[in-house]
Amino acid sequence: MRFLLSFSVFANLAVFTIHCQKQVVPQEEILKFLPNPKIYIQKEGGGKRGSFVGIEPYLNKYSYATEDSFYIALGNYFRMAKEKELLFVDRSIIVLPEYLGTWLVVTADDKSIFAANTIQEAMEVLVKQNLGSFLWHYLFSTSYSSDTLKETLFRMKAWQMSDRYQSVFARLAREYRVSIVAGSIVLPHPKVIEGKITPTDGPLENVSFYFHPDGRVDDQIVRKLFPITEEKEFLKEGKLEENVTYQTSLGKLYTMVCADSWFPEVYKELQKSEAELLAIPSFVAPADSWTTKWNGYNGYANPKDIDQKDIGSISERTAWKKYAMLGRLKDPKVKAGINVFFRGDLWDMNASGDAFLSLGGKSVLNIVREEKNQGRIYALFL
């Protein structure tokens, strides 16, 4: 049935297929529209052992136009961190937000994608510009999800996405001699084979990679354990017992991807790991979600320790503070925790959120003052 339906789609779409060479966004246009945000910096602690640094770069669609524009957009924050003496050679770990690498799906593609007004329009143009590849993957790739169109779109771009993701973060790690928790990226069940991030024919997953100061990507991969309802339509969850711990110059590091930080069982695994550091890359959209009423756990039953009176009563931000890292991190071995959020405007999607910080077993007040188009750097000195 899937093949017959797909063949019908192919027959209908093929009529509109026009073979043309892609025209990337001109460099002068990219430089004109790349964001130039004010960067807010907050420093905590006085240790000299090293630094645990959270970066929330403010990005827009042009940040993803080319590999160079992605590198430039992120590099501005790394350079600022170095200039402000927030980084130690081989003794700093940078934590970046969830989905940071996912929008590499449009990188180096036709400029018409960037002229679109909405994400929906941009993705439709992306499909049209890659119609042959899209239909091939739609017809012949194994499907694991209910949203086969979204699944196919990411699958057809997986190799380009993983190559650019690894290229940029390996370059930044080497250039600044820091380790990087490189946010997350959507790829089909990736593996690291002979030092290279390698997509497979498996299901799509929301995954996070760790880069060492020499640019080497660690062969262990963090896979999101609790995708929310919207993600479940095209993403497969990871296995709790397989979540990894990284050996770093600052101690063992454990990573929870966004919603994973809401679940008590993940903190039990954290305690078993004997990790000293906790990184949480997150994404919240639209931007006003932060102040709307919290509707309880998304896609899963509420844990038993949830106060039912909070549902529909407290704000999303307050719920994050109460039921994610600041409310659940009780392990005295964890010396520092950073929860950062994706910030920016991509077509008609705006994302926001305020970082949560923990140092020495205590929560740290985020004293940021919200400003339009603002990037942020948080440095915890250990």
C-alpha positions in Angstrom: 0.0 0.0 0.0 2.8 2.4 0.9 4.5 1.8 -2.4 1.3 2.3 -4.5 0.5 5.5 -2.6 4.1 6.7 -3.0 4.0 6.0 -6.7 0.9 8.1 -7.1 2.6 10.9 -5.2 5.6 10.5 -7.5 3.4 10.6 -10.7 1.6 13.8 -9.5 4.7 15.7 -8.4 6.9 14.6 -11.3 4.8 16.8 -13.6 6.0 19.9 -11.8 9.7 18.9 -11.6 12.0 21.2 -13.4 15.7 20.5 -13.4 17.6 23.6 -12.4 20.9 24.3 -10.7 20.5 25.5 -7.1 21.5 29.1 -6.3 22.8 29.6 -2.8 22.2 32.8 -0.9 24.8 35.3 -1.9 27.4 36.0 0.7 26.6 39.8 0.8 23.0 38.9 1.6 24.0 36.5 4.3 26.3 39.1 6.0 23.5 41.7 5.7 20.9 39.6 7.5 23.0 37.6 10.0 21.9 38.7 13.5 24.2 40.9 15.4 22.8 40.6 18.9 24.0 42.1 22.2 25.6 39.3 24.1 24.9 39.1 27.8 27.5 37.5 30.1 27.0 36.1 33.6 29.9 34.7 35.6 29.6 32.6 38.8 32.2 31.0 41.0 35.9 31.7 41.5 37.6 28.3 40.9 40.6 27.9 38.6 40.2 24.2 37.9 38.2 25.0 34.7 34.9 26.4 33.4 31.6 25.0 32.6 30.0 27.4 30.0 26.5 27.6 28.7 25.9 29.5 25.4 22.5 30.6 24.1 23.3 32.0 20.7 20.6 34.1 19.0 20.2 32.7 15.5 18.0 33.3 12.4 17.5 31.5 9.1 20.6 33.1 7.6 22.7 31.6 10.3 22.1 28.3 8.5 22.4 29.5 4.9 25.9 28.1 4.5 28.4 26.1 6.6 30.5 29.3 6.9 27.5 31.4 8.2 26.8 28.7 10.8 30.4 28.8 11.9 30.5 32.6 12.0 27.2 32.8 14.0 28.5 30.5 16.7 32.1 31.6 16.5 31.1 35.1 17.6 30.2 33.7 21.0 33.3 31.5 21.3 35.4 34.5 20.5 33.6 36.7 23.1 34.0 34.0 25.7 37.8 33.8 25.0 38.2 37.6 25.0 36.4 37.8 28.4 38.7 35.1 29.8 35.9 32.6 30.4 37.8 29.7 28.8 40.7 27.6 29.9 42.8 25.7 27.4 41.7 22.0 27.5 39.7 22.7 30.7 36.5 24.3 29.6 33.2 22.6 28.4 30.8 24.5 26.3 27.1 23.5 26.4 24.8 24.5 23.5 21.0 24.3 23.0 18.8 21.5 21.7 18.1 21.3 18.0 21.0 23.6 17.2 22.2 21.3 14.5 18.8 20.3 13.1 18.3 23.4 10.9 21.4 22.4 8.9 18.8 20.6 6.9 18.5 23.8 4.7 22.2 24.6 4.6 23.7 25.3 1.1 20.4 24.8 -0.5 18.5 27.1 -2.9 18.1 30.7 -1.9 14.3 30.5 -2.5 14.1 28.5 0.8 15.3 31.6 2.7 12.9 33.9 0.9 10.0 31.9 2.3 8.0 33.5 5.1 7.1 30.4 7.2 8.7 27.2 8.1 6.0 25.3 6.3 6.7 27.2 3.1 10.4 26.8 3.5 10.1 23.0 3.9 7.8 22.7 0.9 10.4 24.6 -1.2 13.1 22.4 0.2 11.2 19.3 -1.0 10.6 20.8 -4.5 14.3 21.7 -4.8 15.3 18.1 -3.9 12.3 16.3 -5.4 14.3 13.4 -7.0 16.1 12.6 -3.7 13.0 13.2 -1.7 10.9 10.7 -3.8 13.7 8.1 -3.8 13.9 8.1 0.0 10.1 8.2 0.3 9.7 5.2 -2.0 12.5 3.0 -1.0 13.6 3.9 2.6 12.2 2.0 5.5 9.7 4.2 7.4 9.5 4.1 11.2 7.1 7.0 11.9 3.6 8.3 11.3 4.9 11.5 9.9 6.6 10.0 6.8 7.0 13.4 5.0 9.0 14.9 7.8 10.9 11.7 8.3 11.8 11.6 4.6 12.9 15.2 4.5 15.5 14.7 7.3 16.6 11.3 6.0 17.4 12.7 2.5 19.6 15.4 4.1 21.2 13.3 6.8 24.7 13.0 5.3 25.0 16.7 4.5 23.7 17.6 7.9 26.1 15.3 9.8 29.1 16.4 7.7 28.5 20.1 8.3 27.6 19.6 12.0 30.9 17.7 12.6 32.9 20.0 10.5 31.8 23.2 12.4 32.0 21.8 15.9 35.3 20.0 15.3 36.7 23.3 14.0 35.4 25.3 17.0 36.7 22.7 19.5 40.2 22.8 17.9 40.4 26.5 17.5 39.5 27.3 21.1 40.8 24.1 22.7 37.5 23.4 24.5 35.2 20.5 24.8 31.7 21.0 23.3 28.3 19.5 24.1 27.0 20.4 20.6 23.3 20.8 21.4 21.4 18.3 19.4 20.6 17.3 15.8 18.0 15.0 14.2 19.6 12.1 12.3 18.6 8.5 11.4 20.1 6.3 14.2 23.6 7.7 13.8 26.8 6.0 14.8 30.4 7.2 15.1 32.5 5.0 12.8 36.2 5.6 12.6 35.8 9.1 13.9 33.0 10.1 11.6 29.3 10.7 12.5 27.5 8.2 10.2 23.8 8.2 9.6 22.2 4.8 9.1 18.9 3.5 7.7 17.4 3.4 11.2 14.7 5.6 12.7 15.2 9.4 13.2 16.5 10.3 16.7 17.2 13.6 18.5 20.9 13.1 19.4 23.7 15.0 21.1 27.4 14.6 20.4 30.4 15.5 22.5 33.5 17.0 20.9 37.0 16.9 22.6 39.4 19.9 22.5 41.4 18.3 19.7 38.2 18.3 17.5 37.6 14.6 17.9 33.9 13.6 18.2 33.3 11.1 21.0 32.0 7.7 19.8 29.3 7.7 22.5 26.0 9.3 21.6 23.3 10.8 23.8 19.8 10.0 22.4 16.8 11.8 23.7 14.8 9.5 26.0 11.4 11.2 26.3 10.4 13.0 23.0 7.3 15.1 23.5 4.0 14.4 21.6 5.0 16.5 18.6 8.3 14.7 18.3 6.9 11.2 18.7 5.3 11.5 15.3 8.8 11.3 13.7 11.4 10.6 16.4 12.2 7.4 18.2 13.1 7.5 21.9 16.4 6.3 23.3 16.9 3.8 26.1 17.5 5.0 29.6 20.0 2.3 30.5 22.1 3.2 27.4 22.5 6.9 28.2 26.2 7.7 28.3 28.6 9.5 30.6 31.6 11.4 29.1 35.1 11.4 30.8 36.3 15.0 30.7 39.1 17.0 32.2 36.6 18.4 34.7 35.1 15.1 35.8 32.4 12.8 34.5 29.7 14.6 32.4 26.1 13.5 32.0 23.7 14.9 29.4 19.9 15.1 29.4 18.2 16.4 26.3 15.4 18.9 27.2 12.3 17.0 28.5 14.5 14.2 29.8 15.4 16.5 32.7 11.8 16.3 33.9 11.8 12.6 34.8 12.8 11.2 38.2 14.2 7.9 36.7 16.8 9.9 34.7 18.2 11.4 37.9 18.5 7.9 39.3 20.7 7.0 36.3 22.6 10.3 36.8 23.4 9.2 40.4 24.5 5.8 39.2 26.9 7.4 36.8 28.7 9.3 39.5 28.8 12.3 37.2 30.1 15.7 38.5 28.6 17.8 35.7 25.2 17.9 34.2 24.4 19.5 30.7 20.9 20.0 29.5 20.4 21.4 26.0 16.7 22.5 25.6 14.3 24.1 23.2 11.0 26.0 24.0 8.8 27.6 21.3 7.0 29.8 20.7 8.7 32.4 22.8 5.6 33.3 24.8 5.3 29.6 25.9 7.5 30.7 28.9 4.7 32.7 30.4 1.7 30.5 29.5 0.1 28.1 31.9 1.7 24.7 32.3 -0.4 21.8 31.1 1.5 19.0 32.7 3.9 16.5 31.2 3.8 16.4 27.4 3.4 13.0 25.9 3.8 11.0 29.2 1.9 10.5 32.4 2.7 12.9 35.2 5.1 11.4 37.8 3.6 10.7 41.2 5.4 13.6 42.8 3.7 16.2 40.7 1.4 18.5 42.5 -1.8 18.3 40.5 -2.8 21.8 41.6 0.1 23.1 39.5 -1.4 21.9 36.2 -3.1 24.8 34.5 -2.1 27.1 37.3 1.7 27.8 37.3 3.6 29.1 34.3 5.8 27.0 32.0 8.9 28.8 33.4 7.9 28.0 37.0 7.2 24.4 36.0 10.7 24.1 34.6 12.2 25.5 37.7 10.2 23.2 40.0 10.2 19.9 38.0 13.3 20.0 35.9 17.0 20.4 37.0 16.7 22.9 39.8 13.9 21.0 41.4 15.2 17.4 40.9 19.0 17.7 41.1 19.8 16.4 44.6 23.0 14.5 44.0 25.8 16.1 46.0 28.4 14.7 43.6 27.1 17.0 40.8 29.2 20.1 41.2 27.6 22.1 38.4 24.6 21.9 36.1 23.7 24.1 33.1 20.4 24.1 31.2 20.5 26.3 28.1 17.7 27.1 25.6 17.6 27.7 21.8 17.0 31.4 21.1 16.2 33.1 17.8 13.7 33.6 14.9 13.7 31.0 12.1 11.1 32.0 9.5 7.9 32.3 11.6 9.2 30.3 14.5 10.5 32.1 17.5 12.2 30.3 20.4 13.2 31.5 23.8 13.7 30.5 27.4 16.0 31.4 30.3 18.9 29.3 31.4 18.9 27.5 34.7 22.2 27.2 36.6 23.5 25.1 39.5 26.8 25.4 41.2 28.2 23.7 44.3 24.9 22.0 44.9 22.9 25.3 44.9 20.8 27.0 42.3 22.2 30.1 40.8 19.9 33.1 40.1 19.8 34.0 36.5 20.0 37.8 36.5 19.6 38.3 32.8 17.4 41.2 31.7 15.5 40.3 28.6 16.3 42.3 25.5 15.3 41.9 21.9 17.6 39.6 19.8 19.8 38.8 22.8 22.5 36.2 23.0 23.8 34.9 26.3 26.9 33.3 27.8 26.9 31.8 31.3 30.2 30.8 32.9 30.5 28.6 36.0 34.1 28.6 37.3 34.9 25.3 39.0 
